[in-house]
Amino acid sequence: MLSLRNAYEALAVSAPTVLDAARGRLTQRDCDERLERFAAHVMRNAQIVVSVRGREHLAGAQSSLGGTDAKRPVGGTYVVMSNHQSHYDVPVLYYVLGGRMRMVAKTELFAVPLFGRALRASGMIEVDYGNRQSAVASLATARKELERGTHIWVAPEGTRSESGELMPFAKGGFVLALDLKAPILPVTIKGTRDVLPAHGLLSRRDVEVHVTIHPPIDTSPFTARMESTRAGSDAKSAREELMTEVRTAIGSAL
């Protein structure tokens, strides 16, 4: 019943979002508020107790959270990268970081009736890294969101970990951050798999979830290295070093 109730919470924000978009009345503020409301309701329904460490690392981005639709410098926002253990990672992150964040999601999710239309209408970023034209379009959408003061969330594992241990990272999110010259904010989520494990159906109440926000990582030194050389191997090395640094940060709090 808890899983069904929280699925209903997702539908409860999806339906008006699709309707407002069809009427041309949907605003970014509407989406931000609905995402925050969705997260708060899920936390309350599941009675999840969330403890957060490292909120001070959001200081550089506070002006972008809950703000207006005015454009802001890319430097004031982050590409958020976290581990992925459960469907509950999504509401937990919105509960902790606020509604001014959009996620990079697999193209398959956008095919889900109603939910997929709501994702697209609210500014979520559809990506198919197997299609270069689609990937370029996704990059342009992500840049626009960052310029508006919106954080972009990427799960570099690409899917939920069944064991809770970090799986290999895909390069797509790092290519995105490097191309956009955006700082990366590593975040560790621990405990959501005890609420609902990967591929599970039954949610549990009264679980404590720990979220650690790590110091942001400046991508500009890595970008500079990639731009200063024509050798593909050197560019790949710089990207892999960045991936290792993010992975080390996330793994340090598991």
Phi and psi in degrees as a GROMACS rama.xvg file:
@    title "Ramachandran Plot"
@    xaxis  label "Phi"
@    yaxis  label "Psi"
@TYPE xy
-65.6037  -43.3499  LEU-2
-61.062  -42.8396  SER-3
-65.4878  -38.9465  LEU-4
-63.7478  -40.4059  ARG-5
-77.2891  -26.3163  ASN-6
-64.9721  -37.5751  ALA-7
-62.6135  -37.4921  TYR-8
-60.5449  -37.2666  GLU-9
-66.7782  -41.5612  ALA-10
-67.1819  -32.8263  LEU-11
-65.468  -27.8643  ALA-12
-96.0526  -22.016  VAL-13
-70.9321  -45.1188  SER-14
-60.0944  -52.3588  ALA-15
-66.6966  -27.4904  PRO-16
-66.5397  -44.2041  THR-17
-64.9405  -42.0813  VAL-18
-64.077  -46.3363  LEU-19
-64.084  -37.81  ASP-20
-64.4386  -40.2248  ALA-21
-64.4826  -31.6964  ALA-22
-86.9396  -4.32111  ARG-23
73.921  24.2099  GLY-24
-111.507  2.36538  ARG-25
-78.84  130.23  LEU-26
-117.669  163.09  THR-27
-63.4641  -37.014  GLN-28
-61.8042  -40.2679  ARG-29
-57.0197  -47.0051  ASP-30
-64.5865  -43.3425  CYS-31
-58.5665  -47.5606  ASP-32
-66.3527  -38.6445  GLU-33
-68.1861  -37.9584  ARG-34
-65.1224  -40.4446  LEU-35
-67.2796  -39.6955  GLU-36
-66.0014  -43.1449  ARG-37
-57.1758  -47.6899  PHE-38
-63.1229  -43.7673  ALA-39
-63.3841  -40.2936  ALA-40
-66.2957  -41.2933  HIS-41
-64.5552  -42.5106  VAL-42
-61.1842  -41.2624  MET-43
-69.8129  -44.0869  ARG-44
-60.5131  -43.2885  ASN-45
-87.3442  -5.13591  ALA-46
53.0794  43.9678  GLN-47
-80.1856  131.521  ILE-48
-99.4329  115.452  VAL-49
-106.012  124.908  VAL-50
-109.991  138.299  SER-51
-124.909  130.825  VAL-52
-116.384  142.68  ARG-53
88.7794  21.6619  GLY-54
-59.4392  -25.3795  ARG-55
-62.1931  -21.1925  GLU-56
-76.4514  -6.91679  HIS-57
-89.9724  -1.49605  LEU-58
-55.3022  -39.4841  ALA-59
-70.2685  -12.7611  GLY-60
-114.95  4.9136  ALA-61
-58.8502  -32.5507  GLN-62
-66.3196  -20.5967  SER-63
-91.7653  -14.8203  SER-64
-84.5479  124.65  LEU-65
68.283  22.9961  GLY-66
-88.9489  -157.963  GLY-67
-96.7401  -174.779  THR-68
-84.897  1.79931  ASP-69
-63.4979  147.127  ALA-70
-69.5842  146.894  LYS-71
-133.717  160.085  ARG-72
-62.1864  147.035  PRO-73
-58.3159  -33.4361  VAL-74
-61.4317  -16.588  GLY-75
-86.9445  -0.379873  GLY-76
-129.676  165.977  THR-77
-126.122  154.561  TYR-78
-89.0419  107.462  VAL-79
-82.6044  129.267  VAL-80
-124.943  129.002  MET-81
-136.75  163.9  SER-82
-71.9983  165.816  ASN-83
-135.764  111.921  HIS-84
-119.336  -19.2141  GLN-85
-161.326  159.086  SER-86
-59.5504  -25.0952  HIS-87
-73.7581  -9.36217  TYR-88
-58.4527  -36.6156  ASP-89
-63.7116  -56.572  VAL-90
-64.163  -32.8632  PRO-91
-62.3516  -45.0269  VAL-92
-65.3959  -40.3804  LEU-93
-68.4363  -32.7998  TYR-94
-66.2906  -38.2254  TYR-95
-85.412  -42.9194  VAL-96
-96.5159  -14.3413  LEU-97
96.3207  170.287  GLY-98
-79.1666  -14.3236  GLY-99
-80.0666  65.5928  ARG-100
-155.11  139.456  MET-101
-124.656  147.492  ARG-102
-106.416  150.55  MET-103
-87.3236  120.915  VAL-104
-126.569  150.507  ALA-105
-61.0766  146.652  LYS-106
-60.6544  -25.4965  THR-107
-61.6938  -33.2363  GLU-108
-66.2017  -27.7088  LEU-109
-77.2947  -7.37659  PHE-110
-91.2423  -7.60202  ALA-111
-70.9694  126.531  VAL-112
-53.3203  138.579  PRO-113
66.0654  -57.2326  LEU-114
-59.493  -44.0614  PHE-115
-64.0953  -40.2426  GLY-116
-65.1043  -36.8341  ARG-117
-67.8824  -39.1282  ALA-118
-57.8429  -48.9926  LEU-119
-65.6653  -43.3158  ARG-120
-64.8216  -33.5489  ALA-121
-83.8423  -2.74627  SER-122
97.6745  8.45519  GLY-123
-63.1782  152.024  MET-124
-103.99  113.432  ILE-125
-83.2883  130.361  GLU-126
-136.902  137.12  VAL-127
-132.202  94.2031  ASP-128
-67.1453  -12.0944  TYR-129
-80.7568  -8.80538  GLY-130
-119.697  106.97  ASN-131
-60.7274  -40.6934  ARG-132
-61.5616  -41.4908  GLN-133
-65.3942  -41.0406  SER-134
-64.6098  -39.5866  ALA-135
-64.3929  -41.8314  VAL-136
-63.5386  -39.6388  ALA-137
-63.4175  -38.9305  SER-138
-61.3405  -42.635  LEU-139
-65.0452  -40.3703  ALA-140
-64.643  -42.9836  THR-141
-63.5906  -41.703  ALA-142
-61.0247  -42.8414  ARG-143
-61.0757  -42.4853  LYS-144
-66.0591  -41.0124  GLU-145
-63.0212  -40.4089  LEU-146
-65.7681  -25.9774  GLU-147
-85.2645  2.86874  ARG-148
87.3605  25.2148  GLY-149
-106.812  128.357  THR-150
-72.0469  149.919  HIS-151
-113.727  125.051  ILE-152
-101.937  130.626  TRP-153
-128.24  135.095  VAL-154
-101.495  99.0787  ALA-155
-64.4812  -17.1489  PRO-156
-71.469  -23.6857  GLU-157
86.3497  -21.8723  GLY-158
-157.092  176.242  THR-159
-80.0219  138.559  ARG-160
-81.7245  126.095  SER-161
-75.0248  -30.9679  GLU-162
-91.311  -16.4487  SER-163
91.17  -14.5108  GLY-164
-81.498  153.655  GLU-165
-65.6665  132.061  LEU-166
-93.317  172.036  MET-167
-57.4505  145.352  PRO-168
-90.7996  139.353  PHE-169
-85.9122  153.037  ALA-170
-82.354  -15.0072  LYS-171
-53.8178  -47.8413  GLY-172
-64.7009  -31.3589  GLY-173
-75.6809  -36.5483  PHE-174
-60.3424  -41.9253  VAL-175
-59.6223  -51.6341  LEU-176
-62.9916  -40.0445  ALA-177
-69.4503  -41.8613  LEU-178
-65.4105  -35.0536  ASP-179
-85.8649  -7.75115  LEU-180
54.7137  41.0951  LYS-181
-103.973  141.746  ALA-182
-68.6523  150.421  PRO-183
-103.945  133.05  ILE-184
-108.338  102.798  LEU-185
-74.4787  137.276  PRO-186
-134.714  134.006  VAL-187
-107.827  130.496  THR-188
-114.321  126.236  ILE-189
-132.073  123.608  LYS-190
119.04  -18.8747  GLY-191
-65.9434  -28.3938  THR-192
-69.4694  -16.2588  ARG-193
-81.0311  -18.5032  ASP-194
-80.8617  -49.9512  VAL-195
-153.622  108.511  LEU-196
-71.1555  165.348  PRO-197
-56.1245  131.638  ALA-198
68.3678  9.6502  HIS-199
-83.4574  165.286  GLY-200
-119.608  -25.8441  LEU-201
-101.898  120.218  LEU-202
-87.0718  151.25  SER-203
-114.607  147.993  ARG-204
-96.0124  168.997  ARG-205
59.6334  43.0059  ASP-206
-105.209  139.312  VAL-207
-91.3786  128.648  GLU-208
-116.114  133.857  VAL-209
-110.355  130.002  HIS-210
-120.749  127.058  VAL-211
-116.607  121.467  THR-212
-98.6248  115.816  ILE-213
-89.3013  164.185  HIS-214
-57.9135  139.415  PRO-215
-64.1519  151.828  PRO-216
-111.016  121.76  ILE-217
-74.708  123.647  ASP-218
-89.3486  -8.57184  THR-219
-61.6857  -37.7605  SER-220
-62.5211  -36.0018  PRO-221
-70.8784  -39.6657  PHE-222
-64.2873  -41.6748  THR-223
-61.1071  -40.9226  ALA-224
-63.6959  -40.3131  ARG-225
-68.9547  -34.2286  MET-226
-80.9207  -19.4092  GLU-227
-88.1661  -4.942  SER-228
-131.515  149.042  THR-229
-98.5033  -8.21939  ARG-230
-75.5631  121.791  ALA-231
-61.5549  -34.6004  GLY-232
-66.1368  -36.1559  SER-233
-68.9881  -39.7639  ASP-234
-64.7558  -41.7669  ALA-235
-64.1754  -38.3399  LYS-236
-62.9305  -41.7774  SER-237
-63.8863  -42.5465  ALA-238
-65.8291  -40.4737  ARG-239
-67.3737  -34.0117  GLU-240
-65.0882  -39.9393  GLU-241
-63.5936  -43.5141  LEU-242
-60.3975  -40.4294  MET-243
-65.6336  -40.4668  THR-244
-64.6859  -41.6673  GLU-245
-68.1511  -42.3943  VAL-246
-62.8877  -40.8547  ARG-247
-63.0479  -42.8865  THR-248
-62.9708  -49.5386  ALA-249
-62.8109  -43.522  ILE-250
-67.8035  -22.1401  GLY-251
-66.9986  -18.8293  SER-252
-112.251  10.1387  ALA-253
